[in-house]
Amino acid sequence: MESKQEFRSKGKEILKRLSPDQRGNIIEQIHFHVFESDWWKHASTIGITISNEIELDTKPIIQQAWRENKTVTVPKCFPKEDNKMVFYKFSDYSILETVYSGLQEPDIRKTVAVEQCDIDLMFVPGLMFDKRGYRIGYGGGYYDRYLRGFQGITVSIATSHQIVERVPHDDYDIPVNHIISESGAVF
């Protein structure tokens, strides 16, 4: 089986190769399936990342959550504190700052932290996924550490090209509850 790093590279390549039209169509279909799901309808507080340029766009999910008066939270990573991740309330793009690798994270001086137990639905990013919910992320381990005590529902969005039969995983890797592709729920 390929290594995590090989899968990571493959996932980035899949996302980079999408044409703007393909990307737009895929994102539109994924968002439709997300917004029709029961777990979306019942969630009052979501956790979600601000997507980077190669990832599938999360802004429409954030905007729909705001329209539905859901509380939106976004993560801040603390690499100097044991790679800890904390989610903060996100109600306006002005609270964001650009950090390492061009990532956008909340400026913690402009918002408040949200307790893990208050988040109902967590969108977990990744580059490659398998049909058991395991994922290959960016390699920092932030989400696997955060999800250890998470009691809400976890979901990842991905193109069908990012979903394979199996990806390598370690004992500490936490699978997501659902993966949504342009074809709908994978599980």
C-alpha positions as CSV (number, residue, x, y, z in Angstrom):
1,M,0.0,0.0,0.0
2,E,1.2,3.5,-0.7
3,S,2.4,5.6,2.2
4,K,0.5,8.4,3.8
5,Q,2.8,10.9,2.1
6,E,2.1,9.4,-1.3
7,F,-1.6,9.6,-0.7
8,R,-1.2,13.2,0.5
9,S,0.6,14.1,-2.8
10,K,-2.1,12.2,-4.8
11,G,-4.9,14.1,-3.1
12,K,-3.3,17.5,-3.7
13,E,-2.8,16.6,-7.4
14,I,-6.4,15.5,-7.8
15,L,-7.6,18.8,-6.4
16,K,-5.2,20.9,-8.4
17,R,-6.2,19.2,-11.7
18,L,-9.9,20.1,-11.3
19,S,-10.9,22.7,-13.9
20,P,-12.8,25.7,-12.5
21,D,-16.1,24.4,-14.1
22,Q,-15.5,20.9,-12.6
23,R,-14.7,22.3,-9.2
24,G,-17.8,24.6,-9.3
25,N,-20.1,21.7,-10.3
26,I,-18.7,19.3,-7.7
27,I,-18.9,21.9,-4.9
28,E,-22.5,22.8,-5.8
29,Q,-23.6,19.1,-5.7
30,I,-21.7,18.5,-2.4
31,H,-23.3,21.5,-0.8
32,F,-26.7,20.4,-1.9
33,H,-26.2,17.0,-0.2
34,V,-24.8,18.6,2.9
35,F,-27.8,21.0,3.3
36,E,-30.3,18.2,2.8
37,S,-28.8,16.0,5.5
38,D,-30.5,15.5,8.8
39,W,-27.3,16.1,10.7
40,W,-27.0,19.5,9.1
41,K,-30.6,20.4,9.8
42,H,-30.2,19.4,13.5
43,A,-26.9,21.1,14.1
44,S,-26.9,24.5,15.8
45,T,-23.1,24.9,16.1
46,I,-20.6,23.8,13.4
47,G,-16.9,23.6,13.3
48,I,-15.3,24.2,9.9
49,T,-12.0,25.3,8.4
50,I,-11.5,28.3,6.0
51,S,-10.6,26.4,2.9
52,N,-7.3,27.1,1.1
53,E,-7.0,27.6,-2.7
54,I,-6.8,23.9,-3.6
55,E,-9.4,22.6,-1.2
56,L,-13.1,22.4,-1.9
57,D,-14.6,25.7,-1.0
58,T,-16.1,25.9,2.5
59,K,-17.4,29.5,2.2
60,P,-20.8,28.5,0.9
61,I,-21.3,26.2,3.9
62,I,-20.3,29.0,6.3
63,Q,-22.6,31.4,4.6
64,Q,-25.5,29.0,4.6
65,A,-24.9,28.3,8.3
66,W,-25.1,32.1,9.0
67,R,-28.3,32.4,7.0
68,E,-29.8,29.6,9.1
69,N,-28.6,31.3,12.3
70,K,-26.2,28.5,13.2
71,T,-23.1,29.3,15.2
72,V,-20.0,28.9,13.1
73,T,-16.6,28.1,14.7
74,V,-13.2,27.9,13.0
75,P,-9.9,26.4,14.3
76,K,-6.8,28.1,15.5
77,C,-3.7,25.8,15.7
78,F,-1.1,26.2,18.4
79,P,2.0,24.4,17.2
80,K,4.1,25.5,20.1
81,E,1.5,24.1,22.6
82,D,1.7,20.4,21.7
83,N,-0.1,21.0,18.4
84,K,-3.3,21.9,20.2
85,M,-6.3,23.2,18.2
86,V,-9.0,25.4,19.6
87,F,-12.2,26.5,17.8
88,Y,-13.4,30.1,18.0
89,K,-16.7,31.8,17.2
90,F,-16.6,33.1,13.6
91,S,-19.3,35.6,12.6
92,D,-17.3,37.9,10.4
93,Y,-14.3,37.6,8.0
94,S,-12.6,40.6,9.6
95,I,-11.6,38.4,12.6
96,L,-9.3,36.3,10.4
97,E,-5.5,36.6,10.1
98,T,-3.2,34.8,7.6
99,V,-0.8,32.5,9.4
100,Y,1.8,29.9,8.2
101,S,1.3,28.4,4.8
102,G,-1.2,31.0,3.9
103,L,-3.9,29.5,6.2
104,Q,-6.6,31.8,7.5
105,E,-7.3,31.4,11.2
106,P,-9.1,33.5,13.8
107,D,-7.3,36.3,15.5
108,I,-8.0,35.2,19.1
109,R,-8.0,38.8,20.3
110,K,-11.2,39.5,18.2
111,T,-13.3,36.5,19.2
112,V,-14.1,33.9,21.9
113,A,-13.3,30.2,22.2
114,V,-16.0,27.7,21.9
115,E,-16.0,24.5,24.0
116,Q,-15.6,21.2,22.2
117,C,-18.9,19.9,23.8
118,D,-20.8,22.8,22.3
119,I,-20.0,21.9,18.7
120,D,-22.6,19.6,17.1
121,L,-21.2,19.1,13.7
122,M,-17.5,19.1,12.7
123,F,-16.3,19.4,9.1
124,V,-13.0,17.6,9.0
125,P,-10.6,18.4,6.1
126,G,-8.5,15.9,4.3
127,L,-6.9,15.0,1.0
128,M,-7.8,11.4,0.6
129,F,-10.4,9.2,2.2
130,D,-11.5,5.6,2.4
131,K,-14.9,4.0,2.6
132,R,-14.4,3.4,6.4
133,G,-14.0,7.1,7.1
134,Y,-10.3,7.2,7.5
135,R,-8.6,10.1,6.0
136,I,-5.2,11.4,5.0
137,G,-4.9,15.0,6.1
138,Y,-2.0,17.4,5.9
139,G,0.1,15.5,8.5
140,G,0.0,17.7,11.5
141,G,-2.3,15.4,13.5
142,Y,-4.4,18.4,14.8
143,Y,-7.8,16.9,14.0
144,D,-6.9,13.4,15.3
145,R,-5.9,14.9,18.6
146,Y,-9.0,17.1,18.7
147,L,-11.5,14.4,17.8
148,R,-10.4,12.0,20.5
149,G,-12.9,13.6,22.9
150,F,-15.4,14.9,20.4
151,Q,-19.0,13.7,20.9
152,G,-20.7,15.4,17.9
153,I,-21.0,14.3,14.3
154,T,-18.0,14.4,12.0
155,V,-18.2,14.8,8.2
156,S,-15.7,15.4,5.4
157,I,-16.4,16.7,1.9
158,A,-14.5,15.2,-1.0
159,T,-14.7,14.6,-4.7
160,S,-15.4,10.9,-5.6
161,H,-11.8,10.9,-7.0
162,Q,-10.4,11.5,-3.5
163,I,-12.2,8.4,-2.1
164,V,-10.4,5.0,-2.4
165,E,-11.0,1.6,-1.0
166,R,-8.4,1.9,1.8
167,V,-5.9,4.5,3.0
168,P,-3.2,3.7,5.6
169,H,-4.1,4.6,9.1
170,D,-2.5,4.4,12.6
171,D,-4.1,3.4,15.9
172,Y,-4.5,7.1,16.8
173,D,-6.3,8.1,13.6
174,I,-10.0,8.8,14.1
175,P,-12.4,8.1,11.2
176,V,-15.2,10.5,10.3
177,N,-18.9,9.5,10.6
178,H,-19.8,10.6,7.1
179,I,-18.2,11.5,3.8
180,I,-20.1,13.5,1.2
181,S,-19.1,13.6,-2.4
182,E,-20.8,15.0,-5.5
183,S,-22.8,11.8,-5.7
184,G,-24.1,12.1,-2.1
185,A,-23.3,10.4,1.1
186,V,-20.6,7.7,0.8
187,F,-21.7,6.4,4.2
